[in-house]
Amino acid sequence: MLPFFVILSYYSIMISLDGKKLSQKILAELKQEIADMAKKLRLAVVVIGQNPVTQKFIQQKQKAAQFIGVDFRIFPFEETVATDELRKRIAQIVHEKKNTGVIIQLPLPEHLSVQYILNSVTPEKDVDMLSARSIGNLVAGKSEILPPVAGAIKAFFEEYGINYKSKYITVIGAGKLVGLPVSLWLLNEKTTFSVLRSTTPNISEFTKKADIIISGVGKPKLITGDMIKEGAVVIDAGTSESEGPSTGLGTSKIVGDTDFESCAEKASYITPVPGGVGPVTVAILFRNLLTLAKAQKK
């Protein structure tokens, strides 16, 4: 186990799941395996426009790539690029043999047809698993990889010995990056779970019964301590910028969906934001890259 810190209370022992240490462990394993490969792997990153928040995520991926020895190439496009032109250029990037994997950095400008653009990445190089064909392979149980967030959550469960297959799970949100892929993975795992959307009334009716809560909405303090039961596992995969000044640099800070302090008083395990699901998601993305590289050789 790799506990970040432990809080003792009258009711329970809370362990904050340390995503940084787990990601370092995964990346170290990948680095050793990649070093033995004859061909260097390359991750192609398609970036449209110059979103400051997006740039932070790209930098995290670039840093991980440099550590494990993966060639990291950014393919920038103007924010005004047309859908058809972008789709054509991405097809060329995908078919370039040197590009082992291709990701399209989200979010995309509003004028673009998002799923149409995502579908331009073939499953053989779709490390993010966002194309319709990749999702179809996941549903059919034919995918060799998992969507990065789902893979990250599974990695936490395995690392900390958290039993999830016989537990009641509540997934908050059904978005492309968290809720949808996590739900499809849980369906394949034959677990019992509920998916809550923005139209779900009184979500606390579900969260109070859940053994495990997985949230990826991007709404600060959506989940508070009075909404979870004693001993629940809380996986916070939501990210958003808090209002007001940060405690250090800049004018805002990245926060998750949970009110960490109040939830920590009752949870048995909880992921912090930042430093929780995010770093492990990046590590799983590169694990996917390695898996697809091996499959391309067959």
Backbone as a ProteinNet text record, in pm:
[ID]
protein_1_A
[PRIMARY]
MLPFFVILSYYSIMISLDGKKLSQKILAELKQEIADMAKKLRLAVVVIGQNPVTQKFIQQKQKAAQFIGVDFRIFPFEETVATDELRKRIAQIVHEKKNTGVIIQLPLPEHLSVQYILNSVTPEKDVDMLSARSIGNLVAGKSEILPPVAGAIKAFFEEYGINYKSKYITVIGAGKLVGLPVSLWLLNEKTTFSVLRSTTPNISEFTKKADIIISGVGKPKLITGDMIKEGAVVIDAGTSESEGPSTGLGTSKIVGDTDFESCAEKASYITPVPGGVGPVTVAILFRNLLTLAKAQKK
[TERTIARY]
82.7	0	86.4	26.7	101.4	18.2	-16	-101.3	-33.6	-108.4	-57	-54.8	-165.7	-167.4	-290.4	-291.3	-399	-459.7	-592	-661.8	-735.9	-709.5	-778.3	-899.2	-1013.8	-1133.3	-1200.3	-1306.8	-1377.3	-1434.6	-1472.9	-1543	-1452.2	-1350.8	-1279	-1136.5	-1063.6	-932	-944.3	-915.4	-925.9	-788.4	-779	-654.7	-674	-592.5	-595.2	-509	-570.6	-501.7	-402.8	-276.8	-169.9	-146.2	-205.3	-192.4	-52.5	20.1	155.8	247.8	242.4	328.1	287.9	157.1	112.3	150.3	136.8	174.9	324.3	404.8	550.2	586.1	513.9	537.5	506.2	392.8	353	450.2	487.3	578.5	717.1	763.5	894.3	893.8	783.3	770.9	769	697.9	691.3	828.1	899.9	1031.9	1126	1124	1212.7	1176.1	1045.9	1002.3	1025.9	1002	1020.4	1168.2	1256.8	1401	1449.3	1379.8	1418.9	1361	1279.6	1215.7	1308.9	1307.5	1396	1351.2	1220.8	1167.5	1116.7	1153.5	1108.4	961.8	886.1	744.5	724.6	619.6	588	440.2	412.2	274.9	251.8	154.8	119.4	0.3	13.3	-91.3	-144.2	-269.8	-334.2	-394.7	-351.3	-395.5	-456.6	-579.6	-648.3	-661.9	-604.8	-612	-511.9	-521.7	-427.8	-502.1	-560.7	-631.6	-530.4	-518.5	-418.9	-434	-559	-581.3	-538	-569.1	-529	-378	-308.8	-163.2	-103.2	-167.2	-118.3	-124.2	-234.2	-248.5	-147.9	-122.6	-25.4	113.8	146.9	277.4	296.4	190.2	197.1	227.9	162.8	185.5	326.5	371.6	504.9	612.4	593.3	689.6	697.7	583.5	580.6	646.9	621.8	681.4	833.3	885	1029.5	1090.7	1020.7	1072.4	1083.3	984.8	986.3	1051.2	1089.9	1159.2	1068.4	956.7	863.3	876.4	883.2	887.5	749.7	746.9	621.4	613.4	519	507.3	373.3	377.9	255.7	227.1	103.3	59	-44.3	-1.3	-91.5	-175.9	-297.3	-386.2	-450.1	-481.2	-548.6	-689.3	-736.5	-868.1	-979.5	-954.2	-1055.6	-1058	-977.6	-970.9	-1108.9	-1141.7	-1271.4	-1270.3	-1388.7	-1401.3	-1343.4	-1379	-1333.5	-1182.8	-1127.5	-983	-908.9	-959.6	-896.3	-904.4	-1017.7	-1035.3	-936.6	-917.7	-824.4	-681.4	-642.3	-505.7	-481.7	-582.1	-566.2	-550.6	-624.8	-613	-469	-405.2	-265.6	-173.7	-199.6	-118.7	-134.5	-256.4	-284.3	-212.2	-209.8	-149.5	2.7	61	206.5	259.2	340.2	385.8	466	534.5	615.6	530.9	404.6	315.7	251.2	299.5	248	106.2	80.9	-51.7	-84.9	-215.6	-259.8	-370	-358.3	-466.4	-506.7	-633.5	-687.3	-720.7	-647.6	-663	-796.9	-875.4	-1004.3	-988.9	-1080.8	-1198.8	-1164.8	-1256.9	-1241.8	-1325.9	-1288.7	-1370.5	-1513.9	-1608.6	-1750.6	-1794.8	-1725.4	-1771.6	-1736.6	-1655.2	-1613.6	-1709.9	-1726.3	-1807.3	-1720.7	-1738.1	-1644.4	-1631.2	-1743	-1732.6	-1681.2	-1718.3	-1669.1	-1516.7	-1464	-1319.2	-1254.2	-1311.7	-1255.6	-1254.8	-1353.1	-1362	-1252.3	-1175.9	-1069.1	-947.8	-944.1	-833.9	-876.1	-799.2	-831.9	-805	-878.6	-859.2	-715.9	-643.3	-505.9	-412.5	-454.2	-370.4	-445.5	-565.7	-652.1	-625.1	-519.8	-482.2	-583	-659.3	-761.4	-894.5	-911.2	-1033.9	-1157.9	-1153.6	-1264.7	-1340	-1286.7	-1356.2	-1472	-1569	-1685.3	-1644.6	-1547.4	-1502.5	-1434.8	-1355.9	-1290.3	-1392.8	-1492.3	-1598.9	-1675.5	-1699.8	-1768	-1688.5	-1558.4	-1472.2	-1477.2	-1483.2	-1491.9	-1622.8	-1732.6	-1863.9	-1867.8	-1804.6	-1805.4	-1703.6	-1622.1	-1520.2	-1402.8	-1378.7	-1272	-1151.7	-1151.7	-1042.4	-931.6	-807.3	-691.9	-655.4	-715.1	-685.3	-814.7	-799.6	-913.2	-901.8	-1014.8	-1006.4	-921.5	-834.4	-738.7	-796.6	-909.9	-966.6	-1014.8	-1079.6	-1124.2	-1003.6	-898.2	-776.7	-712.3	-719.5	-662.2	-738.6	-870.1	-952.5	-927.8	-919.4	-889.5	-752.6	-655.5	-520.8	-523.4	-601.8	-616.6	-675.8	-782.1	-848.4	-751.7	-673.3	-579.1	-464.1	-411.6	-297.4	-332.3	-451.6	-491.4	-579.6	-599.7	-678.7	-823.9	-882.5	-1021.3	-1114.3	-1200.7	-1297.9	-1409.2	-1430.2	-1533.6	-1638.4	-1607.1	-1698.4	-1825.4	-1820.3	-1939.5	-2001.1	-1959.5	-2007.4	-2105.9	-2186.5	-2277.2	-2203.1	-2198.3	-2120.9	-2213.8	-2187.1	-2259.7	-2162.9	-2193.8	-2113.4	-2187.9	-2122.9	-2186.5	-2131.7	-2221.4	-2182.8	-2175.1	-2199.2	-2195.1	-2119.7	-2015.4	-1938.5	-1844.4	-1787.8	-1700.6	-1573.8	-1519.7	-1389.3	-1396.9	-1506.8	-1514.8	-1638.2	-1755.9	-1876.9	-1907.3	-1903.9	-1937.5	-1837.6	-1705.6	-1611.4	-1606.4	-1619.3	-1619	-1741.4	-1856.3	-1978.8	-1968.1	-1911.2	-1895.4	-1799.7	-1693.1	-1599	-1667.7	-1741.9	-1811	-1914.6	-1976.7	-2073.9	-2005.1	-1888	-1811.3	-1762.5	-1740.4	-1693.7	-1808.9	-1931.5	-2052	-2076.7	-2052.1	-2076.5	-2218.8	-2262	-2392.2	-2368.3	-2423.4	-2396.7	-2511.9	-2514	-2608.7	-2530.9	-2587.6	-2527.5	-2619	-2565.9	-2643.9	-2608.4	-2710.5	-2690.8	-2740.1	-2728.6	-2773.7	-2924.1	-2996.9	-3142.5	-3186.4	-3090	-3124.3	-3161.9	-3284.9	-3324.1	-3263.8	-3221.5	-3173.2	-3068.5	-2952	-2847.9	-2801.9	-2826.2	-2783	-2855.8	-2973.7	-3044.7	-2962	-2882.9	-2798	-2662.6	-2605.1	-2470.5	-2466.6	-2574.7	-2577.1	-2579.7	-2622.6	-2629.7	-2505.6	-2423.5	-2312	-2193	-2138.3	-2012.4	-1895.4	-1910.8	-1806.9	-1873.4	-1817.3	-1866.5	-1756.3	-1791.2	-1697	-1759	-1692.5	-1749.2	-1656.4	-1713.6	-1634.3	-1711.4	-1776	-1863.8	-1789.5	-1698.5	-1631.3	-1708.4	-1769.4	-1845	-1793	-1724.9	-1664.1	-1764	-1722.2	-1800	-1939.6	-1951.7	-2078.6	-2112.9	-2009.2	-2028.9	-1973	-2058	-2016.7	-2029.2	-1969.6	-1963.8	-2099.5	-2202.5	-2335.2	-2404.8	-2340.7	-2399.2	-2341.7	-2244.3	-2184.6	-2200.8	-2195.4	-2209.5	-2073.2	-2074	-1950.4	-1873.9	-1744.1	-1660	-1664.7	-1732.2	-1741.1	-1605.1	-1587.1	-1469.4	-1509.8	-1436.1	-1471.6	-1360	-1392.3	-1297.8	-1338.6	-1259.3	-1290.2	-1209.1	-1277.5	-1212.4	-1256.3	-1317.8	-1361.7	-1254.4	-1244	-1149.1	-1215.9	-1194.4	-1243	-1160	-1173.7	-1099.9	-1187.5	-1131	-1206	-1213.1	-1312.6	-1327.4	-1240.4	-1195.3	-1116.2	-969.7	-887.1	-742.3	-700.3	-591.4	-536.1	-449.1	-402.6	-318.1	-173.3	-144.2	-6.9	2.2	34.6	56.8	-72.2	-85.8	-198.9	-324.2	-435.3	-560.8	-663.3	-635.8	-729.2	-652.1	-720.9	-656.7	-748.8	-690.1	-766.9	-826.5	-956.5	-1025.1	-1109.5	-1155.1	-1237	-1384.2	-1461.7	-1605.6	-1640.5	-1545.3	-1576.2	-1529.9	-1603	-1555.9	-1465.1	-1335.3	-1242.5	-1245.9	-1244.2	-1234.9	-1353.9	-1475.4	-1593.4	-1609.6	-1575.1	-1585	-1478.9	-1361.2	-1251.8	-1286.3	-1378.4	-1417.6	-1495.2	-1551.8	-1634.5	-1583	-1506.2	-1461	-1352.4	-1345.9	-1235.4	-1117.3	-1147.9	-1047.1	-1102.2	-1014.2	-1056.8	-939.2	-967.4	-861.4	-862.1	-745	-737.2	-734.3	-763.5	-748.8	-681.1	-564.6	-489.7	-412.8	-347.5	-262	-328	-449.1	-518.9	-531.2	-650.4	-678.5	-597.2	-574.4	-507	-373.7	-276.6	-145.2	-151.5	-240.8	-251.6	-314.9	-407.8	-468.7	-362.7	-269.6	-160.4	-73.5	-42.6	39	-30.1	-162.5	-237.5	-241.7	-247.5	-245.2	-118.8	-4.9	120.5	128.1	62.4	53.2	-26.3	-133.9	-211.5	-125.6	-42	46.4	137.2	194.9	283	205.8	87.2	5.2	-30.4	-69.4	-102.9	19.6	136.8	260.5	290.6	270.5	294.2	196.7	71.1	-30.2	-2	56.5	86.9	195.5	275.9	384.3	335.8	217.8	165.6	123.9
-120.4	0	125.7	235.8	359.8	474.8	474.3	579.4	714.7	816.1	953	1008.3	999.2	1025.4	957.9	941.1	870.8	960.9	968.2	1045.5	947.9	954.9	870.5	945.4	881.3	940.5	838.3	880.5	790.5	672.2	696.8	594.5	510	568.8	495.2	545.8	472.8	516.2	553.2	678.4	724	724	663.7	663.3	745.8	848.4	928.8	860	822.7	746.4	835.5	797.8	880.4	849.1	932.2	911	935.6	1025.3	1056.1	935.2	870.1	753.9	636.1	615.4	505.3	529.4	653	683.8	665	704.1	685.6	537.7	456.1	312.5	255.8	295.3	246.6	295.1	423.5	479.9	416.6	385.1	319.8	182.5	109.8	-21.3	-7.4	93.9	117.5	156.9	240.8	286.8	169.9	75.8	-40.2	-125	-143.9	-226.7	-157.1	-26.9	48.8	54.4	58.1	63.9	-58.9	-169.9	-294.8	-309.3	-214.9	-224.4	-170.2	-234.8	-195.9	-63.4	-42.4	78.4	174.6	300.6	400.9	432.9	444.5	475.6	626.3	661.8	803.8	827.3	928.8	971.6	1103.9	1105	1226.4	1292.4	1420.3	1492.9	1605.5	1595.6	1696.6	1802.7	1926.2	2035.9	2146.2	2183.6	2288.5	2411.6	2520.8	2644	2646.8	2747.7	2765.5	2788	2681.6	2686.8	2671.1	2770	2762.7	2639.1	2600	2481.8	2356.7	2350.7	2237.6	2224.1	2335.9	2333.1	2266	2282.7	2219.5	2067.5	2016.2	1871.4	1818.1	1895.7	1853.6	1846.3	1942.4	1943.2	1822.3	1779.7	1660.8	1536.8	1525.3	1410.7	1414.4	1533.8	1548.5	1511	1550.5	1518.4	1367.6	1301	1155.1	1087.1	1138.5	1080.7	1090.4	1203.2	1221.7	1126	1101.8	1013.6	869.3	821.6	680.1	657.2	764.6	749.2	738.5	809.7	811.6	944.4	936.3	1056.5	1123.6	1248.8	1321.9	1432.8	1421.4	1520.2	1591.3	1723.3	1803.7	1850.6	1831.6	1877.4	1987.3	2114.9	2225.8	2270.4	2315.4	2369.5	2497	2587.5	2710.8	2680.3	2760.4	2738.1	2749	2817.8	2839.1	2728.7	2625.1	2519.8	2456.9	2426.1	2366.5	2217.3	2162.8	2022.1	1929.1	1948.3	1858.7	1866	1986.1	2002.1	1934.9	1950.8	1889.5	1737.6	1687.3	1542	1486.1	1556.9	1513.7	1509.7	1613.3	1619.6	1514.6	1490.2	1388.1	1250.1	1224.3	1095.6	1074.5	1180.9	1171	1141.7	1206.3	1184	1039.9	989.6	852.7	750.7	774.2	677.3	689.3	787	798.3	686.1	597	477.6	510.4	621.6	656.5	693	727.7	763.2	636.5	592.4	470.5	489.8	606.3	638.5	783.6	814.8	950.9	989.7	1108.2	1159.6	1297.4	1327.9	1459.3	1528.1	1631.9	1697.3	1769.2	1731.2	1795.3	1904.2	2001.6	2017.1	2077.7	2059	2116.8	2243.8	2334.1	2453.4	2415.6	2499.8	2467.5	2444.3	2503.1	2490	2354.1	2275.3	2145.8	2034.6	1937.1	1819.6	1721.2	1717.9	1648.8	1500.6	1426.2	1281.4	1247.7	1326.8	1305.3	1318.2	1415	1433.8	1318.4	1279.4	1170.2	1038.7	1021.1	897.2	883.8	989.8	985.1	906.4	874.5	794.3	647.6	563.1	420.9	353.4	246.1	177.6	132.2	100.8	53.3	158.7	286.8	395.2	485.9	445.4	528.2	500.6	560	534.6	593.5	693.9	754.6	679.4	595.8	517.7	606.8	706.5	799.4	786.5	710.1	691.9	594.4	602.4	514.4	367.1	338.2	199.4	147.9	231.8	191.3	165.5	253.2	234.2	105.6	79.5	-43.4	-167	-161.3	-273.7	-295.9	-185.7	-196.6	-262.8	-219.2	-275.9	-425.4	-462.5	-602.3	-688.1	-624.4	-698.8	-740.6	-665.9	-700.4	-606.9	-516.8	-420	-471.5	-452.8	-492.8	-387.9	-270.4	-161.9	-107.7	-26.4	41.2	191.7	263.5	408.8	454.2	553.7	591.3	613.8	682	705.6	574.9	491.4	361.7	277.7	280.7	207	259.1	390.8	450.9	407.4	407.9	366.6	219.1	137.2	-5.2	-21.7	58.3	50.9	84.9	185.3	218.6	101.3	43.1	-67.9	-184.6	-214.3	-326.1	-294.9	-173.1	-135.1	-136	-91.9	-80.3	-196.6	-294.2	-410.4	-378.2	-286.4	-245.3	-336.1	-406.6	-493.5	-408.4	-418.9	-339.2	-422.4	-546.7	-627	-666.5	-673.7	-711.8	-593.8	-472.7	-352.1	-274.7	-191	-103.4	26.6	60.8	175.8	281.2	405.9	517	599.7	614.6	696.5	826.8	938	1069	1133.5	1153.1	1208.8	1099.8	1138.2	1041.8	1099.4	1178	1242.5	1149	1196.9	1116.6	1069.8	1152.7	1122.3	1040.2	1050.8	980.2	889.7	949.6	872.7	762.7	794.2	694.6	579.1	606	493.5	412.3	479.1	407	316.5	365.6	285.6	163.3	180	66.8	-37.1	9.6	-82.9	-158.7	-87.4	-151.9	-252.9	-221.6	-314.7	-445.1	-434.5	-553.8	-630.2	-558.5	-621.8	-687.3	-672.7	-732.9	-681.3	-553.3	-490.8	-433.9	-397	-332.7	-184	-101.8	41.9	124.8	251.5	349.2	463.8	523.9	640.6	760.4	865.1	985.3	1094.2	1162.8	1269.8	1401.2	1507.9	1639	1640.8	1549.7	1544.4	1454.1	1388.8	1300.7	1383.3	1368.1	1445.4	1385.9	1472	1432.1	1320.7	1353.5	1251.8	1189.8	1258.4	1204.9	1075.2	1051.9	926.6	807.8	832.7	727.7	722.7	840.6	843.8	790.9	811.1	764.5	612.2	546.8	400.4	336.8	418.4	364.9	323.1	206.3	163.9	237.2	264.9	335	444.9	564.5	677.2	719.5	728.9	775.4	897.9	1011.1	1134.5	1199.5	1248.5	1316	1427.1	1510.2	1615.4	1746	1781.5	1909.8	2020.4	1988.3	2086.5	2087	2192.5	2196.2	2171.5	2087.8	2057.6	2004.9	1932.1	1867.6	1761.3	1692.1	1584.6	1629	1628.5	1667.1	1548	1562.1	1452.3	1397	1481.7	1434	1355.2	1346.1	1273.2	1133.5	1095.4	963.3	885.1	753.2	671.7	642.8	602.6	573.3	460.8	484.2	382.2	376	470.4	469.4	497	445.8	476.2	587.1	697.2	811.9	836.7	817.5	840.7	968.5	1071.5	1202.9	1223.2	1209.5	1228.5	1358.2	1445.1	1573.2	1678.9	1768.2	1879.4	2008.4	2112.9	2245.6	2346.6	2471.7	2578	2639.8	2652.6	2712.3	2862.9	2922.1	3067.1	3130.3	3249.7	3321.9	3287.3	3352.8	3333.9	3197.9	3146	3019.8	3048.6	2943.9	2961.3	2988.8	2976.8	2997.3	3083.7	3020.1	3094.6	3108.4	3220	3236.9	3286.1	3292.9	3344.6	3235.9	3111.7	3002.6	2873	2768.9	2639.4	2529	2416.3	2303.1	2228.9	2202.8	2130.2	2019.1	1927.3	1817	1838.6	1729.5	1736.4	1724	1679.3	1654.1	1768.5	1785.4	1869	1776.6	1779.8	1678.8	1665.5	1776.3	1771.7	1700.7	1735.9	1674.8	1528.7	1496.3	1357.3	1270.1	1327.8	1252.6	1206	1275.3	1237.4	1105.8	1066.5	945.1	838	877.5	782.5	690.2	570.1	479.3	506	537.8	576.6	695.4	787.3	902.2	951.7	996.9	1052	1203.9	1264.7	1411.1	1468.1	1595.1	1668.3	1799.7	1826.5	1739.2	1629.7	1543.4	1440.6	1305.3	1289.2	1162.6	1088.7	1093.7	1019.6	1073.1	1204.5	1266.4	1205.8	1200.2	1144.2	998.4	920.3	778.8	764.6	852.9	852.3	872.7	964.4	988	862.9	798.5	677	565.5	551	447.2	476.7	603.4	639.8	585.9	597.8	547.5	395	335.5	189.3	143	216.7	185.5	196.7	299.1	319.7	198.6	148.4	32.3	-92.1	-111.9	-227.4	-225.6	-107.9	-95.6	-113.9	-68.2	-85.8	-233.9	-309.7	-454.7	-520.4	-474.4	-530.6	-498.1	-380.4	-340.9	-428.7	-493	-578.9	-716.8	-755.6	-890	-905.4
0	0	0	-56.7	-65.7	-9.5	118.9	173.5	172	132.1	130.2	272.6	340.8	482.3	540.6	670.5	737.9	843.7	847.6	948.8	1039.3	1169.5	1265.1	1319	1321.1	1379.8	1469.2	1534.3	1623.7	1547.4	1421.3	1345.3	1256.8	1199.1	1095.5	1078	995.5	951.5	804.7	771.3	633	568.5	450.6	374.3	248.1	231.7	110.4	5.6	-105.4	-210	-283.7	-279.4	-333.8	-481.4	-566.9	-710.6	-762.9	-698.3	-745.2	-729.9	-614.2	-592	-680.5	-696	-780.4	-925.7	-971.8	-1110.3	-1131.3	-1032.8	-1042.3	-1050.2	-976.1	-979.6	-1117.7	-1174.5	-1307.3	-1413.7	-1407.7	-1507.7	-1498.8	-1379	-1363.2	-1428.9	-1415.2	-1479.2	-1631	-1679.4	-1824.1	-1879	-1805.7	-1849.8	-1873.3	-1782	-1793.4	-1915	-1936.6	-2049.3	-2182.6	-2187.5	-2311.6	-2350.9	-2251.4	-2278.4	-2354.7	-2340.7	-2406.7	-2546.8	-2588.4	-2719.8	-2828	-2941.6	-3052	-3114.2	-3123.5	-3185.6	-3080.6	-3091.5	-2997.1	-3021.1	-2912.6	-2923.5	-2937.3	-3009.4	-3024.7	-2998.4	-2916.8	-2892.4	-2963.9	-3055.4	-3129	-3060.4	-3028.3	-2956.7	-3044.8	-3082.1	-3165.6	-3074	-3090.5	-3004.5	-3090	-3057.2	-3132.2	-3043.3	-3084.7	-3007.1	-2892.9	-2806.2	-2694.6	-2564.8	-2513.8	-2386.5	-2272.7	-2181.1	-2072.9	-1984.8	-1954.3	-1871.6	-1946.3	-2075.4	-2158.8	-2161.9	-2168	-2173	-2049.3	-1933.4	-1810.9	-1823.6	-1880.2	-1896.2	-1998	-2102.5	-2203.4	-2142.1	-2058.6	-1992.6	-1902.4	-1833.9	-1749.1	-1832.8	-1946.7	-2034.4	-2094.1	-2131.4	-2188.5	-2087.3	-1964.2	-1858.7	-1838.2	-1837.1	-1821	-1939.9	-2059.3	-2180.1	-2176.1	-2135.2	-2126.1	-2024.8	-1915	-1810.1	-1857.9	-1932.3	-1972.7	-2109.5	-2176.9	-2305	-2425.8	-2423.3	-2536.2	-2610.5	-2741.9	-2825.6	-2820.3	-2780	-2759.8	-2863.2	-2957.2	-3064.6	-3059.4	-3058.8	-3059.6	-3201.8	-3244.9	-3376.1	-3353.7	-3358	-3325.9	-3445.6	-3416.5	-3518.7	-3466	-3558	-3520.5	-3469	-3376.5	-3318.1	-3421.5	-3531.3	-3634.8	-3740.1	-3726.2	-3826.7	-3846.4	-3973.6	-4005.6	-3974.3	-3948.1	-3911	-4016.8	-4142.7	-4249.6	-4269.3	-4259.6	-4276.3	-4160.7	-4040.4	-3924	-3932.5	-3971.4	-3984.9	-4087.8	-4196.9	-4300.8	-4248.5	-4175.6	-4123.7	-4015.2	-3931.6	-3828.4	-3891.5	-3998.6	-4068.6	-4115.5	-4161.9	-4206.5	-4088.2	-3975.5	-3855.4	-3806.5	-3809.5	-3765.1	-3852.1	-3981.9	-4073.5	-4084	-4017.8	-4011.6	-3922.7	-3979.3	-3907.6	-3781.4	-3780.3	-3664	-3542	-3565.7	-3456.1	-3399.6	-3284.8	-3223.5	-3171.8	-3114.9	-3063.9	-3091.3	-3097	-3126.7	-3028.5	-2970.2	-2886.3	-2936	-2918.8	-2952.8	-2820.9	-2790.1	-2661.1	-2652	-2552.2	-2528.3	-2422.6	-2418.4	-2503.9	-2639.3	-2735.1	-2868.4	-2879.9	-2970.4	-2993	-3029	-2992.1	-3006.1	-3149.8	-3247.5	-3385.9	-3446.9	-3378.9	-3432.9	-3391.5	-3479.5	-3450.5	-3371.9	-3240.4	-3152.2	-3183.3	-3184.2	-3204.8	-3343.4	-3442.2	-3578.8	-3582.1	-3510.2	-3503.5	-3426.8	-3314.5	-3235.1	-3312.5	-3398.9	-3477	-3582.1	-3602.9	-3702.6	-3653.8	-3524.2	-3468.8	-3468.3	-3534.5	-3541.4	-3406	-3374	-3245.3	-3221.2	-3328	-3315.3	-3256.2	-3262.9	-3210.4	-3112.7	-3074.8	-2990.9	-2843	-2789	-2648.7	-2550.4	-2592.7	-2507.2	-2513.6	-2615.7	-2635.6	-2642.9	-2729.3	-2741.9	-2874.2	-2969	-3096	-3077.8	-3169	-3160.4	-3171.8	-3256.4	-3272.5	-3146.1	-3081.3	-2956.5	-2847	-2838.7	-2739.8	-2768.1	-2897.3	-2935.5	-2896.9	-2915.3	-2875.4	-2724.8	-2649	-2503.7	-2462.7	-2521.5	-2491.1	-2522.5	-2634.1	-2677.6	-2604.4	-2519.2	-2445.6	-2532.5	-2640.6	-2734.2	-2726.1	-2629.9	-2620.6	-2529.6	-2573.3	-2492.2	-2387.3	-2398.8	-2305.6	-2246.2	-2142.5	-2080.8	-2103.1	-2105.4	-2106.5	-1987.7	-2006.2	-1902.2	-1762.7	-1751	-1617.9	-1555.5	-1635	-1584.2	-1542.4	-1623.4	-1590	-1463	-1442.6	-1322.1	-1197.8	-1206.3	-1092.2	-1060.3	-1163.1	-1141.6	-1076.3	-1118.9	-1061.1	-912	-873.7	-731.7	-653.8	-707.5	-639.8	-618.9	-721.6	-713	-617	-623.4	-540	-391.5	-359.1	-219.5	-172.5	-258.7	-220	-189.6	-266.8	-245.5	-325.7	-257.3	-323.1	-383.9	-513	-577.7	-650.6	-680.9	-762.2	-688.5	-555.9	-479.7	-406.3	-442.4	-375.2	-462.6	-396.5	-470.1	-501.3	-630	-676.9	-735.5	-703.9	-764.7	-847.6	-977.2	-1068.7	-1091.4	-1062	-1079.1	-1205.9	-1302.3	-1432	-1537.5	-1663	-1772.9	-1892.4	-1864.2	-1970.6	-2042.3	-2152.3	-2237	-2167.1	-2075.7	-2017.3	-1889.3	-1815.6	-1687.6	-1679.8	-1667.9	-1641	-1739.9	-1868.9	-1970.5	-1974.5	-1989.8	-1994.5	-1865.7	-1751.3	-1623.2	-1614	-1658.7	-1654.7	-1745	-1862.6	-1954.4	-1896	-1830.8	-1765.8	-1653.4	-1569.2	-1457.3	-1507	-1619.8	-1679.1	-1717.9	-1778.5	-1816.2	-1693.9	-1583.4	-1460.4	-1382.5	-1434.2	-1373.5	-1231.8	-1213.1	-1083.9	-1080	-961.3	-943.4	-922.7	-1011.2	-1000.7	-1055.8	-1016.6	-1068	-1130.4	-1232.5	-1296.9	-1274.3	-1213.5	-1185.8	-1285.9	-1333.4	-1430.6	-1370.9	-1449	-1400.4	-1377.3	-1442.9	-1428.1	-1312.3	-1245.7	-1133.3	-1011.4	-959.9	-840.4	-713.7	-622.9	-491.1	-500	-548.6	-568.1	-436.7	-325.3	-196.5	-160.6	-219.4	-196	-245.7	-350.6	-406.3	-336	-314.3	-256.4	-113.7	-37.4	100.7	110.5	3.6	1.3	-61.2	-125.8	-205.1	-119.8	-150.9	-89.3	-154.1	-285.3	-361.3	-443.7	-437	-516.2	-612.3	-740.2	-842.4	-908.1	-899.3	-953.1	-1053.6	-1164.1	-1266.2	-1332.2	-1250.9	-1302.5	-1328.7	-1238.4	-1249.7	-1181.8	-1067.1	-989.7	-847.2	-803.9	-670.2	-558	-462.4	-341.9	-372.4	-481.8	-514.7	-410.4	-359.9	-263.6	-128.3	-28.5	106	200.8	317.5	411.8	451.2	457.5	497.1	386.7	268	155.7	138.7	221.4	208.3	337.9	326	446.5	507.5	631.4	702.4	632.8	605.4	545.1	394.1	329.4	183.2	119.6	-2	-83.3	-180.6	-180.5	-263.9	-365.9	-493.9	-603.4	-675	-660.2	-716.9	-844.4	-958.8	-1088	-1154.5	-1077.4	-1131.6	-1114.9	-1210	-1198.9	-1244.6	-1168.1	-1204.1	-1128.7	-1165.2	-1098.2	-990.5	-870.7	-760.7	-777.1	-715.6	-719.2	-611.2	-637.5	-537.9	-546.7	-465.5	-469.3	-417.4	-471.4	-422.7	-301.3	-237.8	-120.4	-158.5	-287.8	-329.9	-453.1	-566.5	-689	-768.4	-839.1	-928.3	-857	-932.4	-878.6	-853	-890.3	-867	-853.5	-811.1	-796.2	-846.1	-884	-931.1	-812.2	-819	-712.5	-773.5	-688.9	-735.4	-706.9	-713.8	-690	-542.4	-460.7	-320.1	-229.9	-121	-11	69.8	39	88.1	240.4	311.1	456.7	519.6	476.9	538.2	496.5	372.4	326	393.1	418.7	480.2	620.8	686	821.9	824.8	708.1	705.5	609.3	510.2	407.5	461.3	404.2	436.4	343.6	218.2	119.7	41.3	3.7	-76.2	-159	-280.8	-365.1	-355.7	-336	-332.8	-474.8	-485.9	-613	-581.1	-642.8	-735.7	-660.7	-738.4	-681.3	-663.6	-716.8	-703.2	-834.9	-892.9	-1016.5	-1134.9	-1140.5	-1255.2	-1293.3	-1201.6	-1236.4	-1280.9	-1219.8	-1256.6	-1394.5	-1427.3	-1560.9	-1669	-1644.3	-1739.2	-1753.2	-1641.2	-1644.5	-1721.8	-1702.6	-1773.6	-1922.9	-1960	-2101.7	-2167.8	-2099	-2156	-2148.5	-2050.1	-2049.4	-2171.3	-2203.8	-2324.2	-2449.1	-2453.3	-2567.7	-2588	-2479.9	-2487.6	-2532.7	-2478.1	-2515.5	-2664.4	-2713.7	-2855.9	-2943.5	-2896.2	-2972.9	-2989.8	-2885.4	-2894.3	-2989.6	-2987.5	-3076	-3220.9	-3247.9	-3385.3	-3447.1	-3362.9	-3410.9	-3452.7	-3402	-3429.2	-3574.3
[MASK]
++++++++++++++++++++++++++++++++++++++++++++++++++++++++++++++++++++++++++++++++++++++++++++++++++++++++++++++++++++++++++++++++++++++++++++++++++++++++++++++++++++++++++++++++++++++++++++++++++++++++++++++++++++++++++++++++++++++++++++++++++++++++++++++++++++++++++++++++++++++++++++++++++++++++++

